[in-house]
Amino acid sequence: MSDYKIQLSERDSPSHWYNIAADLDKPFAAVLGGDGQPATADSLSAIFPDTLIEQEMATERWIEIPEPVRQIYQQWRPTPLHRAHRLEQLLETPAKTYYKNEGCSAAGSHKPNSAVPQAYYNKLAGRTRLTTETGAGQWGSSIAWAGQMFSLEVMIYMVNISYQQKPFRRSMMQTWGGQVVASPSELTAAGRDQLAKDPNTSGSLGIAISEAVEDAASRADSSYTLGSVLNHVLLHQTIIGQEAIKQFEIAGDYPDVIFAPCGGGSNFAGVAFPFLADKAAGKQVELIAVEPSSCPSLTRGHFAYDFGDTAGLTPMMLMYTLGHDFIPPGIHAGGLRYHGTAPQLAQLVERGLISAIAVDQIPTFEAGVLFAKAEGIIPAPESNHAIRAAIDEALRCKESGEQKTIFFNLSGHGHFDMLSYDRYFAGELENFDYPQAAIDEALAGLPQT
Ligand SMILES: *Cc1c(COP(=O)(O)O)cnc(C)c1O
């Protein structure tokens, strides 16, 4: 029997991030400013340091990971690649199933892969305070910790429903020195505006982004940070896929199909983009983003220019979107409740290089519980989406007798999500298909370009 866990040594850890923009026949569409013209570096400098703006627009293939960032990465990276032997036995599948465990970081997910370099570059640029939004609290806790490592103040706008549902994520951010408020809040014009419309709103990532952007733009000492969607975030996450490629080499195997959960798209892109380069070089590998059917941006959204936030403060990006004023239902995978998708990922889906599927909430928890029983690790509800898809594929292999190699990203552990598991055990969860009428309505609200 082959290994249970394929480890890379710290010395073999990748020294560069991989930039997919270098490897395309046709460049990605420009990001547009409020005037409908391509956004300039200048227009972004109110909220981002120059180094991150350069990475946002970079076209070189490899970007070196700074030494101080590599040193912090070494606290938990390289993360192990596991072979899920026990899950395979439980499913009685001939498929070989592997997963990368990104739950090993201090914050419990892949998000510190980008939080650490974002804090580092802001420190270098002389900023002393970071603002951000968080949904489930995974990003907020990652940036609170990363800010702490570089002595930066961190102000976090946390989507109200998660603020209520995930009090321990809030405590975690506070433990690392972060300041947390429920969004919408009274602290910003964008927040007050939403509260005036509906004082009991569950909030959304789009609204929280508006608040964090407004806050950062109004203070010279502050930068805005984002845990997904932007090119530089996807870039930082490519460390995952690069490690995985080396680990598959050690295992003497190669994936036929790769699944990762998809909210804004950062962990999916981090896993998939390095493999996409392999695919361009002739390898056969299918790359599939898995999203919730209650928030189906890639599978049912419009491919159009839209804002990244609700108030329309961000530049406009060409992506799959459910409309920037979309407020998703309060499903338990808080990290997947976003109206849009990373423009790079969306454009690759549109070009047919990457595919996407949507899964219902209840079957994702079924899959997560099955996985926990087999492999021990209790996954984040977001990760359960990829696990559902991987298990379905393994079961199809059981039917067909195919011995496919399946690989999925375990984007995080679920230790702070046990309330969601409790609701699932109590039979209180619902499946929620987003109604077509609401999707059509969103089209009417898209900006004209
Ligand atoms: C944030 C998060 C996600 C979704 O975000 P992406 O940018 O799509 O990766 C998925 N899983 C976990 C554990 C998360 O924290």
PDBQT file of the ligand as one rigid body, heavy atoms in Angstrom, charges set to zero:
ROOT
HETATM    1  C1  LIG A 501     -12.597  31.590   2.564  1.00  0.00    +0.000 C 
HETATM    2  C2  LIG A 501     -12.662  30.153   2.438  1.00  0.00    +0.000 A 
HETATM    3  C3  LIG A 501     -13.069  29.540   1.241  1.00  0.00    +0.000 A 
HETATM    4  C4  LIG A 501     -13.564  30.296   0.036  1.00  0.00    +0.000 C 
HETATM    5  O1  LIG A 501     -12.731  31.313  -0.421  1.00  0.00    +0.000 OA
HETATM    6  P1  LIG A 501     -11.955  31.178  -1.792  1.00  0.00    +0.000 P 
HETATM    7  O2  LIG A 501     -11.359  32.517  -2.023  1.00  0.00    +0.000 OA
HETATM    8  O3  LIG A 501     -12.935  30.781  -2.835  1.00  0.00    +0.000 OA
HETATM    9  O4  LIG A 501     -10.905  30.158  -1.558  1.00  0.00    +0.000 OA
HETATM   10  C5  LIG A 501     -13.051  28.161   1.162  1.00  0.00    +0.000 A 
HETATM   11  N1  LIG A 501     -12.670  27.423   2.236  1.00  0.00    +0.000 NA
HETATM   12  C6  LIG A 501     -12.273  27.971   3.391  1.00  0.00    +0.000 A 
HETATM   13  C7  LIG A 501     -11.878  27.088   4.518  1.00  0.00    +0.000 C 
HETATM   14  C8  LIG A 501     -12.260  29.356   3.535  1.00  0.00    +0.000 A 
HETATM   15  O5  LIG A 501     -11.858  29.889   4.669  1.00  0.00    +0.000 OA
ENDROOT
TORSDOF 0
